[in-house]
Amino acid sequence: MYVVLVNYTAPLEEVDYVLPDHVEWLAKQYDHGYFLASGRRVPRDGGVIIARPMLRGKLDAILATDPFAIKHMAKYEVIEFSPTRTAPELRMINEAVAHAG
C-alpha cells in the first residue's frame, strides 16, 4: 500500500486551471481500483493519495499520467508501507491481515 504526497511546484492559480483534468484523472484511477482515498493537503500546498498495493513501477507509471505531472506542476513523494492493522472497513484491502487468519 502507498501514501503519495503530492507537492505543488506551480502557483495555485495555475494548479486551479489544470484541476478539472486532474479530477478526471483521479476518477479513472478509482474506476480501475487503484486508489482508495485522495484529497487536498492543509494548508493547500498539494494533496495526498492512498493507493492499493501494486508493483511500485506500476504506481510510478500511473502517477506519470497525472496532468499535474505532465505539466510539471507537482512532484510526488511515494511512501510504501505494509499495514499490519486496519479498521474493519479496510480489512478487505489489507493483504497482510486478510491472509493472516
C-alpha positions in Angstrom: 0.0 0.0 0.0 1.2 3.5 -0.7 0.8 7.0 0.6 1.6 9.5 -2.1 2.3 13.1 -1.1 1.7 15.5 -3.9 3.6 18.8 -3.7 2.7 21.6 -6.0 5.6 23.2 -7.8 3.4 25.8 -9.6 1.3 28.7 -8.3 -2.2 27.8 -7.2 -3.7 29.9 -10.0 -2.0 27.5 -12.5 -2.9 24.4 -10.4 -6.6 25.5 -10.4 -6.6 25.8 -14.2 -5.5 22.1 -14.5 -7.6 20.9 -11.6 -10.6 19.7 -13.6 -8.2 17.4 -15.7 -6.6 16.1 -12.5 -10.0 15.3 -11.0 -11.0 13.4 -14.2 -7.7 11.5 -13.9 -8.4 10.7 -10.3 -11.8 9.3 -11.2 -10.2 7.0 -13.8 -7.8 5.7 -11.2 -10.7 5.0 -8.8 -12.6 3.2 -11.6 -9.6 1.0 -12.2 -9.5 0.3 -8.4 -6.0 1.7 -7.9 -6.8 4.5 -5.4 -8.5 4.2 -2.1 -8.6 7.9 -0.9 -7.4 11.3 -2.0 -7.7 14.9 -1.1 -6.1 18.3 -0.6 -3.5 18.9 2.0 -4.0 21.6 4.6 -2.6 24.1 4.0 -3.2 23.8 0.3 0.3 23.1 -1.0 -0.5 19.7 -2.5 -2.5 16.6 -2.0 -2.5 13.1 -0.6 -3.4 9.8 -2.4 -3.7 6.5 -0.7 -3.1 3.7 -3.3 -3.7 0.0 -3.1 -0.9 -2.5 -3.1 0.7 -2.9 -6.5 4.1 -3.0 -8.1 6.0 0.3 -7.5 6.7 0.6 -11.2 3.0 0.4 -11.9 2.2 3.2 -9.4 5.0 5.3 -10.9 3.6 4.8 -14.4 0.1 5.8 -13.2 1.4 8.9 -11.4 3.3 9.9 -14.6 -0.1 10.2 -16.4 -1.4 12.8 -13.9 -2.0 16.1 -15.7 -0.1 17.8 -12.8 2.9 15.6 -13.6 2.6 16.0 -17.4 2.5 19.8 -17.0 5.3 19.8 -14.4 3.1 21.3 -11.7 3.8 18.8 -8.9 6.3 16.4 -7.5 5.4 13.2 -5.8 6.8 11.6 -2.7 5.8 7.9 -2.6 5.8 6.1 0.8 5.3 2.4 0.7 4.1 0.7 3.8 2.7 -2.7 4.9 -0.3 -2.1 7.2 -0.4 -4.7 10.0 -3.6 -3.4 11.4 -6.7 -1.7 9.8 -10.2 -0.7 10.7 -12.8 -3.3 9.8 -13.9 -1.2 6.8 -10.4 -1.6 5.3 -9.7 -5.2 6.1 -10.5 -6.3 2.6 -7.6 -4.3 1.2 -5.1 -5.2 3.8 -3.4 -8.3 2.3 -1.4 -9.0 5.5 -4.5 -9.2 7.7 -6.6 -10.9 5.1 -4.1 -13.8 4.7 -3.1 -14.0 8.4 -6.4 -15.5 9.6 
